[in-house]
Amino acid sequence: MPTTPIMAAKPDPEVLAKGKRRSFTAEYKSRILAEADRCKHDGEIGALLRREGLYSSHLATWRAQRAEGGLASLGRKRGPKPTPIDPSAKRIAELEREVTKLRLRAEKAELLVDLQKKLAEILGHSAEPSGESK
């Protein structure tokens, strides 16, 4: 009886999501640096790095950060520093939004007044008060 070859599964053509950058806490960095400092024999640092999935550049960068400012500099974030929002600039933006809103409201009111005047002309009403008689 002939056997049929098993069809190999086709690979999934879907593209996987982009990987996420790893981030390490200051406590983790200081723990790894302390372990690396305790390594005395050849190959111990390499074993530590392989076990933790790190690169030697991590150690070099973390050592420089530690020398620069201790534990606080180990936990600093990457990228540009956020600038604090100036309270006066925030207030100016609020006032500008309010002015824009009031201008639109005034324009609508002027359009309504013009519409009322035109309607009065069409209906034959005069703009004079109705209390006067001719």
Secondary structure, 3 states (H helix, E strand, C coil): CCCCCCCCCCCCCCCCCCCCCCCCCHHHHHHHHHHHHHCCCCCHHHHHHHHHCCCHHHHHHHHHHHHHHCHHHHCCCCCCCCCCCCHHHHHHHHHHHHHHHHHHHHHHHHHHHHHHHHHHHHHCCCCCCCCCCC
